[in-house]
Amino acid sequence: MDDIHAAKVARISAQIAAFSKSKTPFRVFHGSTNSTRVLQFKKNEFVDISDLHSILAIDVKKRLAHVEPNVSMDKLVRATLRRGLIPPVVMEFPGITVGGAIQGNGGESSSFKWGAFNQTVTSHEIITGNGEVLQTATDKHPDLFYGVPGTAGTLGILTVAELQLIPAKKYVVLEYVVVHNFSEAKKVIESLSRNKTNDFIDGIMFSKDRGVIIKGVLSNRAVGTIVKFHRARDQWYYLHVESSVLTHVKGWKETVPLEDYLFRYDRGAFWVGRFAFSMFKVPYNRVTRFILNPLLNTRKLYQALQESGQSQQHIVQDLVLPAKNFVKFCQFVDQELHTYPLWLCPMLVDTKATFQLNNLKTTSIINVGVWGAGITNYGEFVEKNRAIEQRVLQLEGKKWSYAYSYFTEQEFWSMYDKKAYERLRKAYHSTNLPTIHDKITIKGQLPIQKKKALIKTIFGISKLKIN
Ligand SMILES: Cc1cc2nc3c(=O)[nH]c(=O)nc-3n(C[C@H](O)[C@H](O)[C@H](O)COP(=O)(O)OP(=O)(O)OC[C@H]3O[C@@H](n4cnc5c(N)ncnc54)[C@H](O)[C@@H]3O)c2cc1C
């Protein structure tokens, strides 16, 4: 491990040891976020780990990368691609970090094969709540190694992760299968997921009777047209798919360069970016999307979201469901929320990481992204979020922690093993950190500041709030 990294870890460890000694509650600040929860920190009650953003080593022979936790997905992909490799799970937003994906929830279209991001991680370096630096792996502190994923930094601070890598190829060849209802979508997803020669599977439902399931295979040979999605003049990915569904009865094939595929949903943040147009009464068309392109990537959209508090007016939730209950959940969304498009993504079950969201008692999981238009009445907004949560509980699913939780404490812990969590907190001295429930639960309404947020985002002066 290099000296610069060791010095950073020594500083963070000393600060945490001091918090532990004085019994000061503290939180972790890692410099960015892809969470929709508005981040706020109290002066002198957080540990700043934002300088942990280096790639320490890439071992081509062993196909492993040693990285600090704030390495973003695009930085990681660029570095590994130079050696002909990529991580098997690369989250669709380029600013998502290695640490955030392990401590939060990270998954994408290769998760049907590899699981969540943490399932591709072979070891961690973690600073526990008393400042001790531990190495964890399947055979070193396995309770902590499997305990940390999904706990939002409430069991310790991650300072290094060792990640698996796989050979990269030049393209992803995509095959689109048009579906006409939720049951057909489930059937196609499950059948494609059984074939592990596929590398990527996700889907979009544009309405209850029109959708598409997308299968991707890594390849050095292009098939059909080559389509790109990263340039201002390119169509946003979901709009490209939506218009293509109208002209193809059964499906179609096309090829996307690898990096364009991995970050295909960056421009427009899937389709969430379209809400900014209606909010500021700007026409939503190809010309306005081209002109405003610099503001419409996920990094910029998240800055605006953090500054504005706007996440309190949009239902933005991801829910994992046992596949057997997927259709019932989609029918609920259709009838109660009328939200479209819906994003579908199958995930491998994780039987080991106790607090990870894809640790469900089932054999097959489908994630549903429900990202809806504005609700200005806060009471109605909370009610709708609660309705989603209740349905997810009834259908034995879980929800992603990037969004606020509206569960009661009892409901929240009915999904997780509270005793095991408390044992880990005690064993690793992390009780000065908030609990997961405290950290992600909504505390009340925050002010909404749309115009101020827009100005700060345009001039690049937005920052997370430190009181
Ligand atoms: C519309 C929408 C769609 C999305 N789609 C996807 C998707 O398809 N796939 C996906 O993976 N994600 C998706 N996300 C985001 C995602 O769920 C998480 O926010 C992301 O995985 C983590 O992002 P981050 O790196 O910014 O970490 P953050 O969200 O900032 O961090 C996650 C948690 O981990 C803690 N943490 C971070 N680093 C450390 C560390 N080193 N040590 C201890 N604790 C730490 C943070 O304090 C926080 O509690 C989506 C979000 C939205 C809004």
The ligand as an SDF file (V2000), in Angstrom:
LIG
                    3D

 53 58  0  0  0  0  0  0  0  0999 V2000
  -33.1730    7.6960  -10.7730 C   0  0  0  0  0  0  0  0  0  0  0  0
  -32.0450    6.9640  -10.1190 C   0  0  0  0  0  0  0  0  0  0  0  0
  -31.5950    5.7840  -10.6770 C   0  0  0  0  0  0  0  0  0  0  0  0
  -30.5480    5.0970  -10.0990 C   0  0  0  0  0  0  0  0  0  0  0  0
  -30.1440    3.9570  -10.6880 N   0  0  0  0  0  0  0  0  0  0  0  0
  -29.1370    3.2790  -10.1700 C   0  0  0  0  0  0  0  0  0  0  0  0
  -28.7030    2.0680  -10.7680 C   0  0  0  0  0  0  0  0  0  0  0  0
  -29.2230    1.6460  -11.7770 O   0  0  0  0  0  0  0  0  0  0  0  0
  -27.6970    1.3960  -10.1820 N   0  0  0  0  0  0  0  0  0  0  0  0
  -27.0850    1.8760   -9.0610 C   0  0  0  0  0  0  0  0  0  0  0  0
  -26.1920    1.2470   -8.5410 O   0  0  0  0  0  0  0  0  0  0  0  0
  -27.4550    3.0190   -8.5210 N   0  0  0  0  0  0  0  0  0  0  0  0
  -28.4630    3.7300   -9.0110 C   0  0  0  0  0  0  0  0  0  0  0  0
  -28.8490    4.8890   -8.4070 N   0  0  0  0  0  0  0  0  0  0  0  0
  -28.0590    5.4790   -7.2740 C   0  0  0  0  0  0  0  0  0  0  0  0
  -27.6450    4.5250   -6.1920 C   0  0  0  0  0  0  0  0  0  0  0  0
  -28.6380    3.8200   -5.6570 O   0  0  0  0  0  0  0  0  0  0  0  0
  -26.6760    5.0140   -5.1290 C   0  0  0  0  0  0  0  0  0  0  0  0
  -26.8550    6.3310   -4.8390 O   0  0  0  0  0  0  0  0  0  0  0  0
  -25.2800    4.6740   -5.5220 C   0  0  0  0  0  0  0  0  0  0  0  0
  -25.1790    3.2980   -5.6490 O   0  0  0  0  0  0  0  0  0  0  0  0
  -24.2040    5.1790   -4.5910 C   0  0  0  0  0  0  0  0  0  0  0  0
  -23.7740    6.3900   -5.0620 O   0  0  0  0  0  0  0  0  0  0  0  0
  -22.5380    7.2160   -4.4450 P   0  0  0  0  0  0  0  0  0  0  0  0
  -21.2740    6.5840   -4.8280 O   0  0  0  0  0  0  0  0  0  0  0  0
  -22.7420    8.6090   -4.8410 O   0  0  0  0  0  0  0  0  0  0  0  0
  -22.6780    7.0500   -2.8660 O   0  0  0  0  0  0  0  0  0  0  0  0
  -23.5990    7.7850   -1.8410 P   0  0  0  0  0  0  0  0  0  0  0  0
  -25.0110    7.6770   -2.2600 O   0  0  0  0  0  0  0  0  0  0  0  0
  -23.0790    9.1410   -1.5580 O   0  0  0  0  0  0  0  0  0  0  0  0
  -23.2980    6.8720   -0.5990 O   0  0  0  0  0  0  0  0  0  0  0  0
  -24.0850    5.7660   -0.2140 C   0  0  0  0  0  0  0  0  0  0  0  0
  -23.9270    5.6030    1.3000 C   0  0  0  0  0  0  0  0  0  0  0  0
  -22.6360    5.0930    1.5880 O   0  0  0  0  0  0  0  0  0  0  0  0
  -21.9350    5.9720    2.4720 C   0  0  0  0  0  0  0  0  0  0  0  0
  -20.5500    5.9270    2.0540 N   0  0  0  0  0  0  0  0  0  0  0  0
  -20.0340    6.2970    0.8660 C   0  0  0  0  0  0  0  0  0  0  0  0
  -18.7180    6.0640    0.8350 N   0  0  0  0  0  0  0  0  0  0  0  0
  -18.3880    5.5260    2.0250 C   0  0  0  0  0  0  0  0  0  0  0  0
  -17.1750    5.0580    2.5890 C   0  0  0  0  0  0  0  0  0  0  0  0
  -16.0300    5.0850    1.9190 N   0  0  0  0  0  0  0  0  0  0  0  0
  -17.2090    4.5560    3.8370 N   0  0  0  0  0  0  0  0  0  0  0  0
  -18.3620    4.5250    4.5320 C   0  0  0  0  0  0  0  0  0  0  0  0
  -19.5310    4.9460    4.0510 N   0  0  0  0  0  0  0  0  0  0  0  0
  -19.5480    5.4370    2.8030 C   0  0  0  0  0  0  0  0  0  0  0  0
  -22.6030    7.3200    2.3200 C   0  0  0  0  0  0  0  0  0  0  0  0
  -22.4510    8.0970    3.4770 O   0  0  0  0  0  0  0  0  0  0  0  0
  -24.0540    6.9150    2.0470 C   0  0  0  0  0  0  0  0  0  0  0  0
  -24.7460    6.6910    3.2190 O   0  0  0  0  0  0  0  0  0  0  0  0
  -29.9220    5.5930   -8.9300 C   0  0  0  0  0  0  0  0  0  0  0  0
  -30.3680    6.7590   -8.3680 C   0  0  0  0  0  0  0  0  0  0  0  0
  -31.4160    7.4420   -8.9530 C   0  0  0  0  0  0  0  0  0  0  0  0
  -31.8650    8.7120   -8.3230 C   0  0  0  0  0  0  0  0  0  0  0  0
  1  2  1  0
  2  3  1  0
  2 52  2  0
  3  4  2  0
  4  5  1  0
  4 50  1  0
  5  6  2  0
  6  7  1  0
  6 13  1  0
  7  8  2  0
  7  9  1  0
  9 10  1  0
 10 11  2  0
 10 12  1  0
 12 13  2  0
 13 14  1  0
 14 15  1  0
 14 50  1  0
 15 16  1  0
 16 17  1  0
 16 18  1  0
 18 19  1  0
 18 20  1  0
 20 21  1  0
 20 22  1  0
 22 23  1  0
 23 24  1  0
 24 25  2  0
 24 26  1  0
 24 27  1  0
 27 28  1  0
 28 29  2  0
 28 30  1  0
 28 31  1  0
 31 32  1  0
 32 33  1  0
 33 34  1  0
 33 48  1  0
 34 35  1  0
 35 36  1  0
 35 46  1  0
 36 37  1  0
 36 45  1  0
 37 38  2  0
 38 39  1  0
 39 40  1  0
 39 45  2  0
 40 41  1  0
 40 42  2  0
 42 43  1  0
 43 44  2  0
 44 45  1  0
 46 47  1  0
 46 48  1  0
 48 49  1  0
 50 51  2  0
 51 52  1  0
 52 53  1  0
M  END
$$$$
